[in-house]
Amino acid sequence: MRSFIMALTAASLVIPATMAFPTAQAEARKRNHEYREWRGRDGRTYCRKPNGTTGLIVGGVAGALVGRTIDTRGDRTVGTLGGAIAGGLLGREIDRGGSKRRCR
């Protein structure tokens, strides 16, 4: 009984360790998730690229916080709005154009 419990303990430590490392198939799935490609009925290949919405939101929030921190005089509205606009534009461009891969 003791050796059976030891074997189960060893297996419970090995199985999660082998599942933690990504395989080549998982990496390929991750890349294809970003750019969804499919073949249409006419035989042409179509794709859908990310539109940058996530980058816009995250960049806008981060830019607003940084702009508010930098603008230390008075109401700080100008710094907050300027940072939000600049951060949103930067985040959108990073989210849309982060990969060199192009769909044809």
Secondary structure in CASP SS format (residue, H / E / C, confidence):
PFRMAT SS
TARGET T0000
AUTHOR 0000-0000-0000
METHOD secondary structure of the structure
MODEL  1
M C 1.00
R H 1.00
S H 1.00
F H 1.00
I H 1.00
M H 1.00
A H 1.00
L H 1.00
T H 1.00
A H 1.00
A H 1.00
S H 1.00
L H 1.00
V H 1.00
I H 1.00
P H 1.00
A H 1.00
T H 1.00
M H 1.00
A H 1.00
F C 1.00
P C 1.00
T C 1.00
A H 1.00
Q H 1.00
A H 1.00
E H 1.00
A H 1.00
R H 1.00
K H 1.00
R H 1.00
N H 1.00
H H 1.00
E H 1.00
Y C 1.00
R E 1.00
E E 1.00
W E 1.00
R E 1.00
G C 1.00
R C 1.00
D C 1.00
G C 1.00
R C 1.00
T E 1.00
Y E 1.00
C E 1.00
R E 1.00
K C 1.00
P C 1.00
N C 1.00
G C 1.00
T H 1.00
T H 1.00
G H 1.00
L H 1.00
I H 1.00
V H 1.00
G H 1.00
G H 1.00
V H 1.00
A H 1.00
G H 1.00
A H 1.00
L H 1.00
V H 1.00
G H 1.00
R H 1.00
T H 1.00
I H 1.00
D C 1.00
T C 1.00
R C 1.00
G C 1.00
D C 1.00
R C 1.00
T H 1.00
V H 1.00
G H 1.00
T H 1.00
L H 1.00
G H 1.00
G H 1.00
A H 1.00
I H 1.00
A H 1.00
G H 1.00
G H 1.00
L H 1.00
L H 1.00
G H 1.00
R H 1.00
E H 1.00
I H 1.00
D H 1.00
R H 1.00
G C 1.00
G C 1.00
S C 1.00
K C 1.00
R C 1.00
R C 1.00
C C 1.00
R C 1.00
END
